[in-house]
Amino acid sequence: MATTFSIVSAQPSAFTMLAALNTLVIYFAPHTFGLSVLLACPVLACIHYGAVKPHLAHK
């Protein structure tokens, strides 16, 4: 839990964007599930990788 908190607190803007995009995908999922998932998954994966990459470099 402490590691997760340190990663999120080190990259707050990236994780804020990740949370916002996740919220949009969940909001639009009932209407266009396939389209929203296909379009958003690569973007979310890139944002998550960019947010976690600096922390992984220190290990």
C-alpha positions in Angstrom: 0.0 0.0 0.0 2.8 2.4 0.8 4.5 1.7 -2.6 1.2 2.4 -4.4 0.8 5.7 -2.5 4.3 6.8 -3.3 3.9 6.1 -7.0 0.6 8.0 -7.1 1.9 10.9 -5.1 5.0 11.2 -7.3 2.9 11.4 -10.5 -0.4 13.1 -9.6 -1.1 14.6 -13.0 -0.7 11.3 -14.8 -2.9 9.4 -12.4 -5.5 12.2 -12.4 -5.7 11.9 -16.2 -5.9 8.1 -15.9 -8.8 8.3 -13.4 -10.6 10.8 -15.7 -10.3 8.6 -18.7 -11.3 5.5 -16.8 -14.4 7.4 -15.6 -15.3 8.4 -19.2 -14.8 4.8 -20.4 -17.1 3.5 -17.7 -19.6 6.2 -18.4 -19.8 5.4 -22.1 -19.5 1.7 -21.8 -23.2 0.9 -21.7 -23.8 2.8 -24.9 -20.7 1.9 -27.0 -18.9 -0.8 -25.0 -16.7 -2.1 -27.8 -15.8 1.3 -29.3 -15.0 2.9 -26.0 -12.9 0.0 -24.9 -11.0 -0.4 -28.2 -10.2 3.3 -28.3 -9.4 3.9 -24.7 -7.4 0.9 -23.8 -4.2 1.8 -25.7 -4.4 5.4 -24.4 -4.9 4.2 -20.8 -2.1 1.7 -21.1 0.3 4.4 -22.3 -0.6 6.8 -19.5 -0.3 4.1 -16.9 3.1 3.1 -18.3 4.3 6.7 -18.3 3.2 7.2 -14.7 4.8 4.0 -13.4 8.0 4.1 -15.5 10.0 6.6 -13.4 9.3 4.5 -10.2 10.4 1.3 -12.0 13.7 2.9 -13.0 14.7 3.4 -9.4 14.4 -0.3 -8.5 
